[in-house]
């Protein structure tokens, strides 16, 4: 299993970022996928999930209406569109193939200054 996140950066409050996760080494189109994040000094937090077909998604309450998870099964790529970013969204964002976040990539940093 290989997961490579990209797209993070420094963005002002209210701004947007689109994260990508390139997946390989497993049948991506058959697996649900997940985004997690870890804020400085805090534990791993589930952010969003999507079923294998992309037809059903779920979000933590704090990002509902602002973040959108999606996937392209033809490109083995997972996305997270993040709009109206807030300082509390700062953290290292990971994509994962399991609901506990144990099988995840190296992460991409998102920083939103307060």
C-alpha positions in Angstrom: 0.0 0.0 0.0 1.3 3.4 -1.0 -0.4 6.7 -0.3 1.1 10.1 -1.2 -0.7 13.2 -0.1 -0.1 16.6 -1.7 -1.6 20.1 -2.0 -1.1 21.4 1.5 0.2 24.9 2.2 -0.2 28.2 4.0 -3.5 29.8 3.4 -5.3 32.8 5.0 -8.5 32.3 6.9 -11.4 32.0 4.4 -9.2 30.6 1.7 -9.3 27.3 0.0 -7.0 24.3 -0.7 -7.5 21.1 -2.6 -5.6 18.1 -1.2 -4.8 15.1 -3.4 -3.9 11.5 -2.4 -2.3 9.2 -5.0 -2.9 5.6 -4.2 -1.2 2.4 -5.4 -0.5 -1.1 -4.4 -4.1 -2.1 -3.6 -7.5 -2.2 -5.4 -8.3 1.5 -4.8 -11.7 1.4 -6.6 -12.9 -1.3 -4.3 -12.1 0.4 -1.0 -13.6 3.1 1.1 -11.2 5.9 1.7 -10.6 8.4 4.5 -9.1 11.7 5.4 -7.6 12.3 8.8 -5.8 15.2 10.4 -3.6 15.8 13.3 -3.3 19.3 14.9 -0.1 20.2 16.8 -0.1 18.5 20.1 -3.3 16.6 19.5 -4.4 13.1 18.4 -5.4 11.8 15.0 -8.9 13.1 14.0 -11.1 11.6 11.4 -12.2 14.3 8.9 -14.1 12.6 6.1 -14.8 9.3 4.4 -16.1 8.1 1.0 -17.4 4.7 -0.1 -15.7 2.9 -3.0 -18.2 4.2 -5.6 -18.1 7.7 -4.3 -21.8 7.8 -3.9 -21.8 8.3 -0.1 -19.7 10.6 2.0 -19.5 11.5 5.7 -17.8 14.4 7.5 -16.9 15.4 11.0 -19.3 18.1 12.2 -16.7 20.8 12.3 -16.1 20.6 8.5 -19.6 20.0 7.2 -20.5 22.5 4.5 -16.9 23.5 4.0 -15.0 20.4 3.0 -15.8 18.0 0.2 -14.3 14.5 -0.2 -14.2 13.0 -3.7 -12.4 10.3 -5.7 -11.4 9.5 -9.2 -11.2 5.7 -9.5 -9.8 5.9 -13.0 -6.8 7.8 -11.6 -6.6 6.0 -8.2 -6.8 9.5 -6.6 -8.6 10.8 -3.6 -9.3 14.5 -3.0 -10.3 16.8 -0.3 -11.6 20.2 -1.3 -11.4 22.6 1.7 -13.2 26.0 1.5 -13.6 28.7 4.1 -10.6 27.5 6.0 -10.2 28.4 9.7 -7.3 28.5 12.1 -8.6 25.4 13.7 -8.2 23.5 10.5 -4.4 23.7 10.8 -2.7 20.3 10.9 -1.1 17.5 9.1 -3.6 15.9 6.7 -3.5 12.2 5.9 -5.4 9.9 3.6 -5.9 6.4 4.8 -7.4 3.1 3.6 -8.8 2.0 7.0 -11.2 3.7 9.4 -8.7 3.9 12.2 -6.2 5.7 10.1 -3.4 3.2 10.7 -2.7 2.7 6.9 -2.0 6.3 5.9 0.5 8.3 4.0 3.2 10.7 5.1 0.7 13.6 5.2 0.6 17.1 3.8 0.7 20.2 6.1 -2.1 22.7 6.1 -1.5 25.9 8.0 -4.2 28.6 8.5 -2.9 31.5 10.7 -5.1 32.9 13.3 
